[in-house]
């Protein structure tokens, strides 16, 4: 399945779009403006702004999750699935959000 989803700790809080409200998320910002485009895309679907912390890569997103700064990392489902195939013991993907 495609679209955006959230990488989160097992049993994490995100099961659907409404679970994004009131939480802060890491968002990949590999190229100038990536995080802005992602937050705008999700904000449009939510009809509310998404609070985001731009990160350069999955490792930085995991660090932000483990430090308690964010509830998860927003990324494309396919990218999360690749990460989980290699490092998935403590993490899971939310259902697709878009």
TORVOPA-6270 format. One line per field, with one value per residue (C-alpha): residue in three letters; z, x, y. Coordinates in nm, 2 decimals, decimal comma, padded with zeros to 4 digits, m for minus. Each point is the difference from the previous one (the first is absolute). Last residue first. Example, Ala and Ser with C-alpha at 12.3 -4.5 7.8 and 13.67 -1.06 7.14 Angstrom:
residues 2
r: c(SER ALA)
Z: c(00,71 00,07)
X: c(01,37 m00,14)
Y: c(m00,11 m00,34)
***
This chain:
residues 98
r: c(UNK UNK UNK UNK UNK UNK UNK UNK UNK UNK UNK UNK UNK UNK UNK UNK UNK UNK UNK UNK UNK UNK UNK UNK UNK UNK UNK UNK UNK UNK UNK UNK UNK UNK UNK UNK UNK UNK UNK UNK UNK UNK UNK UNK UNK UNK UNK UNK UNK UNK UNK UNK UNK UNK UNK UNK UNK UNK UNK UNK UNK UNK UNK UNK UNK UNK UNK UNK UNK UNK UNK UNK UNK UNK UNK UNK UNK UNK UNK UNK UNK UNK UNK UNK UNK UNK UNK UNK UNK UNK UNK UNK UNK UNK UNK UNK UNK UNK)
Z: c(00,26 00,36 m00,07 00,31 00,25 m00,05 00,28 00,22 00,26 m00,21 m00,34 m00,09 m00,34 m00,13 00,21 m00,20 m00,33 00,12 00,12 m00,35 m00,16 00,23 m00,09 00,30 00,33 00,30 00,34 00,32 00,01 00,26 00,22 m00,03 m00,16 m00,26 m00,08 m00,03 m00,23 m00,22 m00,01 m00,10 m00,27 m00,17 m00,01 00,26 m00,01 00,32 m00,08 00,15 m00,25 m00,08 m00,02 m00,28 00,06 m00,38 m00,06 00,30 m00,13 m00,33 00,16 00,24 m00,28 m00,22 00,29 00,09 m00,35 m00,04 m00,07 m00,06 00,26 00,24 00,15 00,25 00,37 00,17 00,27 00,14 00,05 m00,29 m00,17 00,16 m00,21 m00,32 00,10 00,24 00,14 00,38 m00,01 00,09 m00,14 m00,02 m00,29 m00,38 m00,12 m00,34 m00,33 m00,32 m00,15 00,08)
X: c(m00,32 00,03 00,12 m00,04 00,27 00,34 00,17 00,31 00,20 00,11 m00,02 00,36 00,06 m00,34 m00,14 00,21 m00,12 m00,36 00,04 00,13 m00,30 m00,25 00,13 00,12 m00,12 00,22 m00,15 m00,13 00,27 00,23 00,00 00,38 m00,07 m00,23 00,25 00,29 m00,22 m00,06 00,37 00,07 m00,28 00,17 00,05 m00,26 m00,27 m00,20 m00,37 m00,33 m00,27 m00,24 m00,37 m00,24 00,14 00,03 00,14 00,23 00,14 00,10 00,12 00,21 00,15 00,07 00,16 00,22 00,13 00,07 00,37 00,09 00,05 m00,26 m00,16 m00,28 00,02 m00,34 m00,16 m00,34 m00,32 m00,18 00,18 m00,24 m00,28 00,17 00,00 00,16 00,27 00,07 00,28 m00,04 00,35 00,19 m00,09 00,06 m00,30 m00,17 m00,01 m00,12 00,04 m00,12)
Y: c(00,92 m00,13 m00,35 m00,23 00,07 m00,16 m00,19 00,03 m00,20 m00,29 00,17 00,08 m00,15 m00,08 00,29 00,25 m00,14 00,01 00,36 00,10 m00,17 00,17 00,35 00,19 00,15 m00,09 m00,06 00,15 00,27 00,16 m00,31 m00,06 m00,34 00,15 00,28 m00,26 m00,21 00,30 00,08 m00,36 00,02 00,29 00,38 00,10 00,28 00,02 00,02 00,13 m00,08 00,28 m00,08 m00,11 m00,34 m00,07 00,34 m00,02 m00,33 00,15 00,33 m00,20 m00,21 00,31 00,19 m00,30 m00,04 00,38 m00,02 m00,36 m00,27 00,14 m00,31 00,08 m00,06 00,02 00,21 m00,09 00,20 m00,16 m00,29 m00,26 00,14 m00,12 m00,37 m00,26 00,22 m00,04 m00,25 m00,37 m00,07 00,32 00,22 00,04 00,20 m00,03 00,19 m00,15 m00,34 m00,35)
***
